[in-house]
Amino acid sequence: TSSRRAAARAATLEAQGDVAQAENIYNDVLKENECDVRARKGLIACAQSKGATEEARNALIAYVETFGADADAWYELGHIYAESGAYDECLFCYEEVLLAMPHNADAHRRMAEVLYTMGGETRVREAKNHFAAALDFTTGKDARALYGVVLCAKALRRMKASKKDTK
């Protein structure tokens, strides 16, 4: 059978909840061709379906080492890092997404959220710029980005006021 047909069968099994059988099919496909994108992504999806975050993260890392131009994979890896609190790694992943898709409003907003969460004047300024970019790329329709700009402006104003108080 073709790898495409096998991947379709595995995806069906995964959707039906038979993740173990789907993984077996994907692994069989990878034995024949270790660079089969569908099978590698399928194994990542299986790991996520099982809730095996570390396994999914490791599979994504291996995947982006081979297929570094896949912005969706970088985006997903960034999401996994953000959930685990590994913000520096998350920023790197979102930077890779923005290199591939500089007009992606969602990637700008997510990067801004991580920078704002990390804190510090420099990061908050950068977060404000990314929130503003997300707002610009959605022609003002992204409420989260708008709220982010407001939060960053308030935080920067507080930081500036606290610097004056210490002088």
Disulfide bonds with the S-S distance in Angstrom:
none
